Every structure is written in C-alpha cells, then in structure tokens.
Amino acid sequence: MKMVFRVIGMLLLLLLVFLTIASLLFPKEYHIERSIHVLAPKEVIWKNVSTFSNFQRWNPWKDVDPNMHQAIDGIDGTVGATYSWNGNTKAGAGQQTYTVLQPMELVELDVHLNRPVKIQSTMMFLIKESTSGYLVTWAVENELSYPYNAIFKLFINPSDIVEDDFKRGLLQLKQLCEQEARKDKRVK
C-alpha cells in the first residue's frame, strides 16, 4: 500500500513540476479575433456595435437565460457607460464598460466576468473598409496568471470557448446591418 501512495505522490510531484515549468515557458497573454464582411453603410454598423442597447439585438448570449437580469448604467454609447448582467449558470454574471469609442472605427470595452469564473478582459470591435463593404472584427485579449496560462495552453484552447459565439454573433450583426441597410434604401 505504501508503494501505491509513493507512486501517486511522485506522479503528483512530477505533474506539479511540469505545470510550473510549462507556465514559465508559455505566454500569459492570449488574443482571439473573428471577422466578417458586412455590406451596409459604416454608420449602420457603428450604431449596432457602439451601444449596449443595439448590441442586445445581435448578442449571441442573449438567449442563454431568458430571465437574466440586465442593466445599463450611464449614458449608453459613451465612454464610462456600463452594461451588467446576472443570470443562470450558463449566462454567468459580469459587466462591460466602454473605455474607447473612436467613431466609425473602434469600440473598446473593459470586461469583468464574475461568474462562473473571475476573468478580466479587453474586448474590441474594429470596422475597416474592404473591397466588399466593411470588415468587422470582434476581438478579445486577456492575460492569464501562472499556472493558468499553462493549463489553458495545454488543456483548453481559449479560442474554442468563444469561437462559435463570436461567429454566431457576427453573423447576426451582419444580417441585422444588411437588413437595416435594405430597409433604409426603400424608405429613401
């Protein structure tokens, strides 16, 4: 029986040493981004990415908890405005605050997730002209502390966590903006 405990102890020690060395070798930062081409005026795209109220129209997480408590504090669409949510275990809880709003180009937010895990990230929406309308990029950056950086790099790909959500959200944004652009053309 002592031999079994020694083997288990050695394996745990080796795992701890491995994670310690790996955490020193792997970067602490990660950056994830996804983009989509949108055939709509820049003003329509900007309106839908620069206010929390319009973000809710294409938010890929809005249907996770229909009873989720949501609030917007401050003047929506201005630096310092905050969107907070508190939902079920899937929706979690947290807040987003506008930190940079460069009209028609860049939205930057400070994101604090409080539940299911505590994480602070920077989220961005970039709008750039392209040959087929505008390229809209949704990005998130984060810095993981040791040893979580190694655990994430070895066992969890952060990109896999949000990739489907980003794709779904960007597709919904594209559909919303292009539909609004078609509607505006009929009115004029």
N, C-alpha and C positions, 0 to 999 in steps of 0.2 A: 504494500500500500504506500509506503514511503517513496518507493521508486516512481509511482504514478504522480504523486504530488511534486516530486523533483522535476519530472519531465514537464508537467503542466507549468510549474514555476519557471523553468528555463524557456519554455515557449513564450510565456507572457513577457519575460525579460527581453527576449530576442525581438518580440513584436514592439515593445516599448523603445528599444534601441533603434530599430528600423524606422519607426514613426518619427523619432527625434531627428535622426539623420535626414530622412526624407523631407521633413518640414524645413530644415535648413537649406535644402537644395532646391525645393520647388518655390516658385514665386508666390508672394502673398496676394498679388493683385489679379483680378480677372476682369475681362471686358467681353460683353456679349452684345451683338447687334444683329438686327434683321432689317431688310429694306424692301420697299415695294414701289412700283411706278404708279402714279396717280394722274389721270387725265382730267384735271379740274384746275380752275384758277388758284393761284397761290393763296389768295385771300380766303377762299373756301377751306383749304387745307389748314391754314393758320387758325382760323376760327374754331376748328374742331380739335386742334391739339393744344391750344393755348388757354382753354378754360376748363375747369373741372366739370362744370355742368354739361358741356358738349362732350367731354371725354366719356361721360357716362353713357352716351349714345352708342359708343363702339367699344367700350371697356370689355375685354374678354373674360373678366372675372365677375361681371355683374350678376350672372345667373347662378353662381355657386351657392349663394344663400339669399333667397328672395326676402327674408325677414331681416337682413343685415341693417344695422343702424349706420347711417351715413350723415356727415355734416360738412359744410363748407364754412370756414371762418375767414373773415377779412373780405376784401373786395376780389371776387373771382376774376382771374385773368391778370392779376397784378402781383409783383414780387411781394412775398410775405403771406399771400393767401394760402390757406391750408385746407386740405381735404382729409378727413379722418373716417375710418370705418371700424366697426366692431361686429364680427359675425361668428358663424359656427366654426367648427374645427377646420373645415376646408378653406373658408374665407379668411380666417385669422383676424388680426387687428393691427392697426398701424395708422400712419399718417404720411402725407406727401405735402411738401411746401415748395412753392415756386421760389427759386433762387436767381434765375436768369431768364429774362424774356427779351430776346432780340427779335423785334417784329419781322415776320415773314421768313425767319431763318432758323432760330434756335429757341427751344424751351429746355430749361434745366431745372430739375427738382431734387430736393433732398428727401429721401425715402427712409422712413423708420418702420421696420416691421417689429411688432412687439410679441406677436403670437402667430404661428406656432413656434417660431424661433426668433431670437433678437438679432436683427441684422440692420445695419445702416448702409445705404447705397446711394449712388447718384444715378438718376435716370435722365435721359435726354431724348428729345425729338428734334431731328435736323431736317430741313427742307432745302433741297438743291434742284436747280433747273436741270433737266435732262432732255435728250432728243425726243423722248416720248412723255412729255408733260413734266412732272416733278418727281424726284426720288425722295421718298420719305423714309428716314431711318429712325428706328427705335432702338436705343442702346441703354445698357445698364453697366455700371462699374462698381466694383466693391473691393475691399481689402479684407482678407481673412487672417485672423491671428494664428499663431503657431499653437498647436499642431493641426488645426482645422484645415489649413491650406494643403497639407499632405493628404489628409483624409479625403478632401474634396477632389484633389487631383488623381488619387489612386482609386477611389471607390465611387465617386459621384461626379458626374460631369455637370457643372452648373448650367451649361448651355442646354442640356436635356431638360432641366427643370422648367425653364421658361420658353423654350423654342416653340412648342405648339401654341402656347398662349400668345406669344408675340406674332406668330404667323396668323392666327385667328383674328387677333385684334387689328393687325394691319390690313387684312382682307376686309374686315368690317369697316375700317376707316375708308379704304378705297371705294367700297360700294356706297357708303354714305356720301362722300365728297362728290363722286361722279354722278350720283342721283341728284344731289343738290345743284350741280352744275347744269345738268339737263333741264331741271325744273326752272332754273333762272333764265335759260335761253328761251324757253317757251313763254315766259312772262314778258320778256322784252320785245 
